[in-house]
Amino acid sequence: MKKIYLDYAATTPVDKEVLKTMLPYFSHDFGNVMSIHGFGQTALEAVDSARNILANFLGCSLGEIIFTSGATESNNLAIKGVLRSYYSQKNRKLAKPHIIITKFEHHCVLDTSKGLEKDELAEITYLPVYKDGIVKVEDIKKVIKPNTILISVMYVNNEIGTVQPIKEIGKMINEIRKKKDGLEKFYPVFHTDATQAVNYFECDVEKLGVDMMSMSGHKIYGPKGIGALYVRNATPIKRIQDGGDQENRLRAGTHNVPGIVGLGKAIKLINSQLTTHNSQQILKLRNYLIKKVLKEIPKTYLNGSAEKRSPNNANFRFDNVEGEGLVLSLDMEGIAASTGSACSSGALEPSHVLLSLGLRHEQAHGSLRLTLGKDTTKQELDITIKKLKEIVARLRKISGGVLNEFKNN
């Protein structure tokens, strides 16, 4: 049975060109970047080359790129680092710092913020995102306070793929900061988790007006265990782990040279004409998938905005169907899908992202995420749609039978 992979939002395969670029740095050019001998300098050159690729991609300077182990670490460094910097200021105001995030951030942002709130280190405002899965700029503006030090809004949601108005938010925050002076002119710092956006959307940090941006290699056909955080020069941030002086003294730890090289190559491939063609093809296939599923399977709905969403994301909900049953049934047919974030797949609670849209628990439990990639074909989608129709019908029949038996008893 040929397997079909439709879970690219969870992770992507490493591109062959990326792997080829990485291989020498596992065994031949294995030096430590911090070593001053030839082996170390060869590794340093490779890291500097990758840093240059990222800086060109983001439109920033080399010193503004901080390599991390992935987006989770980047997001933790962004939030905790800004808070730690605030508390280190000798002449800071006595007010407890205020942080604004959305209700449907990735768990690494959401749980980090909840932890700070629980420890009484920060006041957190959780913004609504409404039925279409889009945050409103005016909602953010209304809740900004004099003690707001950080605003974090994800660029593209990892579960439903909706795209947030990052550029408009950045412009609004910049207008507020223009009226301040001294240390206050740096607040609120604007951070975005761009993990799901890098492959498909504008990531020039000047055009977006962001101060910090997180990304991860394994979402863009790069390796796992590597990511980056863009930090604008002069942003008030401090390191959150102690050790060596790597990465502008913001991220201690030996450099993952093969991973960094792989991330650089993956970013370089995004700018190629072939990648642009792949993105257009993915969008065409995604639209085909949505149209066919909504048309051919009764009582099926699309979660989130149909227009303002990532070109590879289709997130459906099915009445009277349990999402995990769908995923397991599809898996038995050789089709990989998910109900939401891979980081939360072990949880029994319904997706916080879907609940933030106003869905009831049973609706959230009946959702399925299908995410496409550059290797996805129309034939694979046709097979998936056919199997999905059969599985939904079977699960609904079982669900109806159980319900009737319950009523009779």
N, C-alpha and C positions, 0 to 999 in steps of 0.2 A: 504493500500500500504506500503510495507516494504521500509524504506528509506536506501539509500546507501551513505555513507560518503567517499568522495575522495578529501578531502581538509585538510589533516594532516599537510601540511606545514603552514597552517594558525593557527591551534591549535589542540591539541590532548585531548581526554578524560582523566580524572584523573584515574590512575590505582587503582583498588580496594585495593591493598596492600598499596599504597601510602595514600589513604584516611583513611584507618584503622589506619595507623601510626600517621596521623595528628590529628584525632578526640580528643584525650585527652587534647590537648593543646588549644582547643577552650574554654573549660569550667572547666575542673578539674585541670589541670596543667597550669593555665592561667597567671602565674606570669610574671613580667617585668624582663628581663635579667639583668638590671642594679640595681635591688634591692638586698640588701645584706641578706635579710631574706630567710627562707627556700623555699618559693614559687618562689622567684627570682632565687635561686640557682638551683632549679629543672629545670627551663626554660633554665638557662645557660648551664646546662649539656646537654640538648637536642640540643641546638645550637652548642655547642662544638663538639658533636657527629657528627652532620651533616657536620660541617666544616672539621672534620677529614676524612669523606667519600670523600668530594670534593678534599681535599689535596692529598689523596691516588690516586684518579682517575686522577688528573692532574700531579701528580709527583712533588708536591711543598710543601712548609712548611705551617703550619696553619695560620701564620700571613700574608700570601700572598693572602688569600681568603677574598674578601670584598662582603658581601651580599647587594644586591640592590633590587629595585622593579621589575627589569626585564632587558632585553638586551638594551632597549632604554636608560634607565638611565645609565647602564654600559658603553655604547658607548659614551654618553655625558660626563660622568666622565673621561673616558680615554682621549678623545680629548681635552676638555676644561681644565681638570686637568693638563695635560702636558703643555699646553699653559700658564696656570696661573702660574705654577712653573717656567717656562722660564722667564716670565715677573717679577717674584719676585726676581730673582737673581741680586744682586747688581753689579756684575762685568760682566754682560752679554754683548755680542756684540750688537752694535746698529742696525745691520741688522734685518729687519722684519722677524720673523720666517716663515719657509716654511714647509708646510704639503703636503704629497702625499696620494691620495686616488684613487680608481678606479671609472670609470664612472657609474658602476652599483651596487654601494653599496646600502644598505638599506637606506631609506629616513632619518632615524635618524642620520646616519653618513653623508650622502650627504647634508642634510639641515643644520646640525650643521656647517659643513665646509663652506657652502655658506654664512651662517650668519657671520662667522668670517671674511670671505673675504669681505663681504659688509661693515662690521664695520672697515675694514682696520686693523684688528688685526693680520692677517696672509695672506701669499701668498699661494694659493692652486694650485696644479697640479692635473688634472683629467686624469688618465691613460686610454688608450683604452683597449678593451678586445677582439676585433675581432669577426669574425663570429662564432667561436667555443665557445665563452663565457669564454675564458681563458686568464688571464693576462700573459704577458711575463716578466720573471725575468730581461732580458736585458733592457726592457723598463724602469723598475724601476731604475736600476743602472744608466742609462743615464741621468735621471732627478734629481738625488740626488745632492744637493748643500751643501756648507759649513754650511749654515744656516738651513738645513733640520732638524727639531726636531722630526717629527713623520711620520711614514708610516702606513697606515691602509688599510688592504686588507682582505675582508671577506673570510672565509674558504670555505663555500658552499653557492652559490647564492640562495636566498630565492624564486626566481621565476623560474629559469630554471635549478637549481640544479647542475650547473657545479662546479667542485672542483678545487680550486686554488693551485698552487705549494708552499704552505706555508713553508714547510721545506726548500726548495731551496732558498726562499726569506730570511728566517731567517739566513741561512748560509752565504748568500751574505752580509747581513747587519752586521753580526758579524765580518766578515773579514774587513769591512770598519772601524768598531769601534776599532779594535785591533791596528790600526795605530794612534789612538788619545790618549790624556792624559787629566788629570784634569776633569772638568765637561763635556768637549766635548766627553769623552769616552762613555757617556751614550746616545749620540745622533747618528743617529736617533733612537728613541724608536719605537719598532715594535709591533703593535696591530692588532689582528684579531677578527672579529665578528664570533664566532663559533656557533651561535644559531642553524643553520640547520645541523651542523656537529656532535654535541655531541652524537647523537644516533647511528652514523654509522662509525665514523672515529677516527683515532688515535688522542688523545688529551693530550698526555704527553708533557708538555710545554718545557721540556729540549730537547726532540727529535725534536720538531718543531722549537725551537729557538725563541719563542715569548716572549715579555716582558709583554704583557697584552692580556687577552682573555675574551671575553664577552659570557654569556650564559643566557638562559631563561628557567624557569621551565615548562611552559605550552606547549613547543614544544617537551617535552620528557616524556609525560604522568604524569607530575607533575602539581601543581596548578598554576593558573594565579597570577600575582602580586608579583612574586618572581624571582630573578635572581642572578647572581654573576659576579664579575669582578676579575680575577686573575691579581695581580700586583706584578711583580718580585721585590724582595728586592733591594733597592737603586734606583729604577726607579724614576726620577724627576717628581713628581706629587703632586698636592695640591687639597684639598677638594673644591667643587664648591657650596656647600650649608652649611650654618652655623647652629649651634645648639649644640647638645651634643657631647660626645667624643666616640660615638660608632664606631665600625669597624676601629680600628687603627686610629681614628680621621679623617678618609677619607669619612665617610658617616653618617652624623648626622640623627637621627630619631629612634624612638622605634622599636625594632626588631620585625619582623613579624614571631613569633615563629612557628605557625602552617605551614606557607609557607616554612620556612627554613627547618623544619623537613621533609616536603613533598618533597622538592628539594633533600635533602640528600637521601631519600628512592628511589626516581626516578633514581638518579645517581647510587645507589647501584644495582638496578635492571638491569641497562645497562650491568653490568659485568657478569650477570648470563648466564649460558649455554642456557637457554630458549630464552633469548634475541638474542643470536648469531644465534640460529635456526630461530627465527622470521625474522632477517635481511636477511638471505639467502633465506627464503621463499618470502619475500617482493621483493627481487631482481628478483627472478624467475618469479613472477607475473608481475612485472613492465616490464620485457623484453617481456613477452607474450602480454601485453597490447600494447606496442609500435609496435611490429611486426604485430599484427592484425589490428590496426588502420591504419598504413601506407600501408598495403596490401589491405585492404577492402574499404578504403575511398579514391577516386581519389583526386589528387591535395592537398595532405596533407603532411606536413613536420615536422620534429623534430627540435625544437629550441635549439641550443647549441650542444656541443659534445655528441655523443652517448656513448662514453667510460668513459670519465672523468666527471661523474655526480653521484649525490646521488642515491642510489639504490631504493629510493621511489618516484623519480620525473620523470614525463613525461610531457613535455610542447610542445604542437602541435600548428601549425598554419594551417588554412584552407583558401584556395583561395575563394574569393567571399562570405565570411561568416563573420558576425559581432560577435565578442567574447561575448559581453554582451547578445546578443540574444541567443547564445549557452547556456550560464550559466543559464539564466532565463528559457529556454525551458527544460533543464535538471532538473532544480529544480521542475518544474511542473510534472516531471516524478518521483520525489522523489530522485533525484541524486544530491548531493552537490559537486560542483566543483568551480573553480575560473578562472579569467583571469590573475591573478597575485597576488601581495602582498595584503593581507587583509587591511593593513594600508592605502592603496591608492585606495580602492574600490569605493570611492565616487568621484574620479577625472575623468574628461572627457578626459583628455589628455592621449595619448597612453603611455604604460609602458616605462619608461626611460631605463629599463634593456634591453628590446627588441630593442629599437632604438639604443642602444650602440652596438648591434650586426651588425648594418648596415641595419636593416629592414626598409622598407618604412612605413609611418604612417598606411596605409590601411592593411599592413601585420601584424603590431603589434596589430592593433585593431581586427584582425581575429585569435587571439591566445587563447588557452585554457590550463590551468594548472590542471593536475590530479595528486594528491599525495596520495600514499598508506600508510597504517599503519598496525599494527600487527593484527588487526581484519578483514582486507580486505580478501575476498575470490575470487576464480576463478569464481564462479557463479555470484558474483556481477559485476565482470569485463565483463563477457559475456553479462549480461543484459545491462551494460553501453555501450558497443560497439554496440550492436543492436540498442539501442535508439539513440546513437550518429549518426549512419549511417542514420537513418530515419530523424533526426532533420537537419543534414547538407544538405541532399537532399532537404528537404522542404524549408529551408532558402535560398538555392541557387536558387531554383525555383522562390521564391518570389523576390530575388535580381535581377534575370534575367528578370522577368516581369516588375519590376520597371524601369530597365535600358532601355528596349525596348520601354516602354511608354514614357520615357524621350526623346529617340531618335526620336520617331514619332511626338512628339510635337515640 
